[in-house]
Amino acid sequence: MRWTVCREFAVDIQALDGEYVAYHHGSGCTHCLSAEAGELFISLSNAPVASDLEGLMMGAGLTGPEQLQTMLEQLTALSLITVSEST
C-alpha cells in the first residue's frame, strides 16, 4: 500500500502544546492530532508517496504496525491522506 497527503486542498498544521492542530481548507474543519499523528502527517507531507512502513513508524515515533495502521486509518478518515493499493 502507498500513502500520500491529499493535495486537493491545502492543510495547515502547527504544533501546539505537544499535539498538532491541522486546518483543512477544503472542509473548513480543524482537527486536533496527537503528537504521533502530527509527525506521521508531516512525514507523509515531505514525501511524494510513502510505502516504507518501518520508516513511517520510526519517523513518527510509533511503537508498532498496529499503531501505524490505526493512525493511517484516522488520517484517511479526516481526508488528510489517501491510500491506494497500486504498485
C-alpha positions in Angstrom: 0.0 0.0 0.0 1.1 3.6 -0.7 0.0 6.7 1.2 0.1 10.4 0.2 -1.2 13.6 1.5 -4.5 14.8 -0.1 -3.5 17.7 -2.3 -6.9 18.9 -3.5 -6.9 21.5 -0.7 -4.2 22.9 1.5 -3.8 21.7 5.0 -2.0 24.0 7.6 -0.5 22.1 10.5 1.0 23.6 13.6 2.5 22.1 16.8 0.7 23.3 19.9 1.5 22.0 23.5 2.8 18.6 22.4 0.0 18.0 19.9 -0.8 19.3 16.4 -3.7 21.3 15.1 -4.5 20.8 11.4 -6.8 23.1 9.4 -8.2 21.6 6.2 -9.0 24.4 3.8 -11.4 22.3 1.7 -13.7 21.3 4.5 -13.1 24.2 6.8 -12.5 21.7 9.6 -9.9 22.0 12.3 -8.5 18.7 13.7 -6.6 18.1 16.9 -3.9 15.4 16.2 -1.8 13.6 18.7 2.0 14.2 18.5 2.4 10.9 16.7 -0.4 11.5 14.2 1.0 15.0 13.5 4.5 13.7 13.0 3.2 11.0 10.7 1.3 13.6 8.6 4.4 15.8 8.4 6.5 12.7 7.3 3.9 12.0 4.6 3.9 15.7 3.6 7.6 15.6 3.0 7.5 12.5 0.6 5.6 12.4 -2.7 4.4 8.8 -1.9 5.3 6.7 1.1 5.2 2.9 1.3 8.0 2.2 3.8 6.1 1.1 6.9 9.3 0.9 9.0 10.4 4.4 8.0 7.0 5.8 8.7 6.9 4.2 12.2 10.3 5.4 13.1 9.7 8.9 11.8 6.5 9.3 13.8 7.8 7.6 16.9 5.2 4.8 16.7 5.6 1.6 18.6 4.4 -1.0 16.1 2.5 -1.7 12.9 -0.9 -1.8 14.6 -0.4 1.7 15.9 0.7 2.9 12.4 -2.3 1.3 10.8 -4.6 3.0 13.3 -3.0 6.4 12.6 -3.2 5.9 8.8 -6.9 5.0 9.1 -7.6 8.0 11.2 -5.8 10.4 8.9 -7.6 8.9 5.9 -11.0 9.3 7.7 -10.2 13.0 8.2 -9.4 13.3 4.4 -5.8 14.4 5.2 -4.2 11.5 3.4 -5.2 8.9 0.8 -4.2 5.3 0.4 -4.0 3.2 -2.7 -3.1 -0.4 -3.4 -1.3 0.5 -6.7 2.2 -0.7 -7.1 
